[in-house]
């Protein structure tokens, strides 16, 4: 997807600059509702303009920016006469329907001051787990970046149901970073860093760097912010950092007011260091963005074939089926103890499978037709857990 990390110019380490931040050429920035809106609902124009000015400066230096922005539901509260964020899904969707247009419109005006065009990208889980939808989301984001537009991503709250939600935009941002093969993820909120405890209490200390789980031992992580406008909190941000660093992407967590300093590589906030090489992006989404709709119980031979030899799952190796799923849904593959060993996209409806279990594909093709000579889960649609 364009320029990669190895093509970036070298940076100088002087004790005050984070090299992996300044070297990043494709950056995903996530901002939370509490950093964009007032406590009574409605967008804060000053905060929006400040964020946009910072991101526009990045693009002016040849860096690509994808913005994952919360705030649609919060922006829709005041116009609908709602005093607080609704709890029921239908009212949340109504608020998002009103607020999303206001949010993207405000961004369009702010970026236009810098001669930049924005493109709205609304995603659901299905858009990035089903193969054809995933490719389409990738192509859309890639083309927007090629055209020097700024993609602004949000969950499609107006249609997402509880079963097909990302859960929070911190997680969505980590998954988008994997989708676009980003060099850096920046999580912005109203908290300046990860602390060992409540930052308002004596004895709490800021954590500058997280290089592994050992750096999080003994850390007390809080929930949603005091304003009550967001759905996340430090818990979701740390989990998002785990997801992104597991894909090989460094993460900076800091306050929105420190975004400029953070993106300049100054040692503000908390830097989560990447932990490993990057896996295949779509399978990474499958592992982290989906909830299983059912379970396929495998015999020991099938477990060895799937886990040990990375083979497709065939009907002969399945002993039982749980759940009500349809072809294309994510399901967990579990061993004889019921422990999940893999997740994949199933090629059959749940009602079809019981009559196929324990039979070879050649036998099924002879008895039922060539359409049944196919895998239950193809290895290209399967990720080990």
C-alpha positions in Angstrom: 0.0 0.0 0.0 2.5 2.6 -1.1 5.5 3.7 0.8 6.7 1.3 3.5 8.6 1.8 6.7 11.9 0.8 5.0 11.5 3.7 2.6 11.3 6.3 5.3 14.2 8.7 5.8 16.4 8.0 8.8 15.8 9.9 12.0 18.2 11.0 14.7 17.8 9.7 18.2 18.6 12.5 20.7 16.9 11.2 23.7 13.8 13.3 23.1 12.5 11.8 19.9 10.8 8.4 19.4 12.3 7.1 16.1 9.5 4.6 15.4 7.0 7.5 15.6 8.8 10.0 13.4 9.6 7.2 10.9 6.0 6.3 10.4 4.6 7.3 7.0 1.1 5.8 7.3 -0.6 6.8 10.6 -4.0 5.9 12.0 -5.3 8.3 14.6 -8.3 7.6 16.8 -10.1 10.2 18.8 -12.8 9.6 21.4 -16.1 11.3 21.9 -15.1 13.1 25.1 -12.3 14.9 23.2 -14.6 16.2 20.5 -17.8 17.1 22.2 -19.1 19.1 25.2 -20.5 17.4 28.3 -24.0 18.4 27.2 -23.6 16.9 23.7 -22.7 18.6 20.5 -19.4 19.1 18.7 -16.8 21.4 20.1 -15.6 23.4 17.1 -12.4 24.5 18.7 -11.4 20.9 19.5 -12.3 19.7 16.0 -10.2 22.5 14.4 -7.2 21.8 16.6 -7.2 18.1 15.8 -7.6 18.8 12.0 -4.8 21.4 12.1 -2.5 18.8 13.6 -3.4 16.1 11.1 -3.2 18.5 8.1 0.4 19.3 9.1 1.2 15.6 8.9 -0.1 15.3 5.4 1.8 18.4 4.5 5.0 16.4 5.3 4.1 13.6 3.0 2.6 11.3 5.6 -0.7 9.4 5.1 -3.4 9.8 7.7 -6.5 7.7 8.5 -8.8 9.2 11.1 -11.0 6.9 13.2 -13.4 9.3 14.9 -16.0 8.7 17.6 -18.6 11.3 18.3 -21.5 10.5 16.0 -23.9 9.4 18.8 -22.7 12.2 21.1 -23.2 14.8 18.3 -26.7 13.6 17.8 -27.9 14.0 21.4 -28.6 17.7 21.5 -30.5 18.0 18.2 -32.7 15.1 19.3 -33.3 16.7 22.8 -31.5 13.8 24.6 -29.8 14.7 27.9 -27.4 11.8 27.9 -26.2 8.9 25.8 -29.1 6.4 25.4 -28.8 2.8 26.6 -31.1 1.2 24.1 -29.8 0.3 20.7 -32.6 1.9 18.7 -32.1 5.3 20.2 -28.3 5.0 19.8 -28.9 4.3 16.1 -31.2 7.3 15.8 -28.7 9.6 17.5 -25.9 8.2 15.2 -28.1 8.8 12.1 -28.4 12.5 13.1 -24.9 12.9 14.4 -22.9 11.2 11.8 -23.8 13.7 9.1 -23.0 16.6 11.5 -19.6 15.0 12.3 -18.4 14.4 8.8 -19.7 17.8 7.7 -17.7 19.5 10.4 -14.6 17.6 9.4 -15.1 18.4 5.8 -15.2 22.1 6.5 -12.2 22.0 8.8 -10.0 20.0 6.4 -11.1 22.2 3.5 -9.3 25.1 5.2 -6.1 23.1 4.4 -7.2 22.2 0.8 -7.8 18.6 1.9 -10.8 16.4 1.0 -12.3 13.9 3.4 -14.0 10.6 2.6 -16.4 8.9 5.0 -16.0 5.2 5.6 -18.6 3.5 7.8 -17.8 -0.1 8.7 -19.5 -3.1 10.3 -17.8 -6.4 11.3 -19.1 -8.1 8.2 -17.3 -5.5 6.0 -13.9 -6.8 7.2 -14.4 -10.5 7.9 -16.2 -11.7 4.8 -13.6 -12.0 2.0 -15.3 -9.9 -0.7 -16.3 -7.2 1.7 -12.8 -7.1 3.2 -11.2 -6.6 -0.2 -13.7 -3.8 -0.9 -12.9 -2.0 2.4 -9.2 -2.3 1.7 -9.6 -0.9 -1.9 -11.7 2.0 -0.8 -9.3 3.1 1.9 -6.3 2.6 -0.4 -7.9 4.6 -3.2 -8.8 7.5 -0.9 -5.1 7.6 0.3 -3.9 7.4 -3.3 -6.1 10.4 -4.1 -4.6 12.3 -1.2 -7.9 12.3 0.7 -8.3 11.8 4.4 -10.4 8.7 5.2 -12.6 9.2 8.3 -13.7 5.9 9.7 -16.4 5.1 12.2 -18.5 2.1 13.0 -21.8 2.1 11.1 -23.9 2.6 14.2 -27.1 3.2 12.3 -27.3 -0.4 11.2 -24.9 -2.4 13.5 -26.6 -4.8 15.9 -25.3 -6.1 19.2 -24.2 -9.3 17.4 -22.2 -7.5 14.7 -20.5 -4.6 16.6 -16.9 -3.9 17.1 -17.7 -2.9 20.6 -15.7 0.3 20.8 -13.7 2.6 18.4 -10.4 1.9 20.1 -10.7 -1.7 18.9 -11.9 -0.6 15.6 -8.9 1.7 15.2 -6.5 -1.1 16.0 -8.1 -3.3 13.4 -8.2 -0.5 10.8 -4.5 0.0 11.4 -3.9 -3.6 10.5 -6.2 -3.3 7.5 -4.3 -0.4 6.0 -0.9 -1.8 7.1 -0.2 1.3 9.2 3.2 2.2 10.6 1.7 3.8 13.7 -1.5 4.0 15.7 -2.2 7.0 17.9 -5.0 6.7 20.5 -6.2 10.2 21.7 -8.5 10.7 24.6 -8.8 13.0 27.6 -6.1 11.1 29.6 -2.5 12.0 28.9 -1.0 8.5 29.3 -1.4 5.1 30.9 -0.7 5.4 34.7 0.0 2.8 37.3 -3.3 3.9 39.0 -5.8 6.7 39.2 -3.7 9.7 38.0 -5.5 12.0 40.4 -4.3 10.0 43.4 -0.9 10.3 45.1 1.6 7.6 44.3 0.4 7.0 40.7 3.1 7.3 38.1 3.0 7.7 34.3 4.1 4.7 32.3 6.3 6.0 29.4 6.9 2.7 27.6 5.2 -0.7 27.5 7.4 -3.4 25.9 5.4 -6.4 27.1 2.8 -7.7 29.5 5.3 -7.5 32.4 5.1 -3.7 32.2 1.4 -3.9 32.9 1.6 -6.1 36.0 0.2 -4.3 39.0 -1.4 -1.6 36.9 -4.9 -0.6 37.8 -6.8 0.2 34.6 -10.0 2.4 34.8 -13.2 2.3 32.8 -15.1 4.9 30.8 -14.4 8.6 31.2 -16.1 10.9 33.7 -18.0 12.8 31.0 -20.1 9.7 30.2 -20.1 10.4 26.4 -17.9 7.5 25.3 -18.2 3.7 25.5 -14.5 3.0 26.2 -12.0 3.8 28.8 -8.4 2.8 29.5 -9.3 -0.9 29.4 -10.4 -0.6 25.8 -7.3 1.4 24.9 -4.9 -1.1 26.4 -6.7 -3.9 24.7 -6.5 -2.0 21.4 -2.8 -1.5 22.0 -2.4 -5.2 22.5 -4.2 -5.9 19.2 -2.1 -3.4 17.2 1.3 -4.3 18.7 0.4 -8.0 18.1 0.3 -7.0 14.4 3.6 -5.3 14.6 2.3 -1.7 14.9 3.6 0.7 17.6 1.0 2.6 19.5 1.0 5.9 21.3 -1.7 6.6 23.9 -2.0 10.2 25.0 -4.4 13.1 25.4 -5.9 14.9 22.4 -4.3 18.2 23.5 -0.8 16.5 23.2 -1.5 15.1 19.7 1.0 17.4 18.0 3.8 16.6 20.4 3.1 12.9 20.2 3.2 12.8 16.4 6.4 14.8 16.4 8.0 12.0 18.3 8.2 13.7 21.7 8.1 11.3 24.7 4.6 12.2 25.8 1.9 9.7 26.7 2.7 6.0 26.6 4.4 4.2 23.8 3.5 0.5 23.3 6.3 -1.3 21.4 5.4 -3.8 18.7 5.8 -7.4 19.7 6.1 -9.5 16.5 6.0 -9.7 12.8 2.8 -9.0 11.0 0.3 -11.8 10.2 -2.1 -11.8 7.3 -4.3 -8.8 7.8 -7.7 -10.4 7.0 -7.0 -13.4 9.3 -5.9 -10.9 12.0 -9.4 -9.3 11.6 -11.0 -12.7 11.8 -9.3 -13.5 15.1 -9.9 -10.1 16.7 -13.0 -8.5 15.1 -15.4 -11.4 15.2 -17.6 -13.2 17.7 -18.2 -16.9 16.8 -21.8 -17.8 15.8 -21.3 -21.4 16.7 -18.8 -24.2 17.4 -17.5 -27.2 15.4 -16.3 -30.1 17.6 -13.2 -31.8 16.1 -11.8 -35.3 16.6 -8.1 -35.6 17.5 -7.1 -36.2 13.9 -8.9 -33.1 12.7 -7.3 -31.0 15.4 -3.9 -32.3 14.3 -4.7 -31.6 10.6 -5.9 -28.0 11.3 -3.4 -27.0 14.0 -0.4 -29.1 13.2 -0.5 -29.2 9.4 -2.6 -26.1 8.7 -5.1 -28.0 6.6 -8.7 -27.2 5.7 -11.4 -28.7 7.9 -13.4 -31.5 6.2 -16.7 -33.0 7.4 -15.0 -36.3 8.3 -13.2 -34.7 11.2 -16.3 -33.1 12.9 -18.1 -34.9 15.7 -20.7 -32.3 16.7 -22.1 -28.9 15.8 -23.3 -26.1 18.2 -25.0 -22.8 17.2 -27.3 -21.3 14.6 -25.1 -20.0 11.9 -25.2 -19.6 8.1 -22.6 -20.0 5.4 -20.0 -17.3 5.7 -20.3 -16.8 9.5 -17.4 -17.1 11.9 -17.3 -20.3 14.0 -14.9 -21.6 16.6 -13.2 -25.0 16.0 -12.8 -26.7 19.4 -10.9 -29.8 20.5 -12.2 -32.8 22.4 -12.1 -30.8 25.7 -14.2 -28.0 24.2 -11.2 -25.6 24.0 -11.1 -23.3 20.9 -8.1 -24.0 18.7 -9.0 -22.0 15.6 -11.7 -19.7 14.2 -12.9 -19.8 10.6 -15.6 -18.8 8.1 -17.9 -21.8 7.6 -19.1 -22.9 4.2 -22.3 -24.5 5.3 -25.4 -23.6 7.3 -25.7 -25.1 10.7 -28.8 -27.1 9.6 -26.8 -28.7 6.8 -23.9 -30.1 8.7 -25.3 -32.8 11.0 -26.0 -35.1 8.0 -22.5 -34.6 6.7 -20.4 -35.4 9.8 -17.9 -38.2 9.7 -18.2 -38.6 5.9 -15.5 -38.0 3.3 -16.0 -35.3 0.6 -15.8 -37.9 -2.2 -18.6 -39.9 -0.5 -20.7 -36.8 -0.1 -20.1 -35.7 -3.7 -21.2 -39.2 -4.9 -24.3 -39.2 -2.7 -25.4 -35.5 -2.9 -23.7 -34.0 -5.9 -20.4 -32.1 -6.6 -21.5 -29.1 -4.6 -20.8 -31.1 -1.4 -17.2 -31.8 -2.4 -15.9 -28.8 -0.5 -14.3 -28.0 2.8 -16.4 -27.0 5.9 -13.8 -24.3 6.6 -11.1 -23.6 4.0 -7.6 -23.1 5.3 -7.5 -19.6 3.7 -10.5 -18.6 5.9 -9.0 -20.1 9.1 -6.8 -18.6 11.9 -5.4 -20.4 14.9 -6.2 -19.1 18.3 
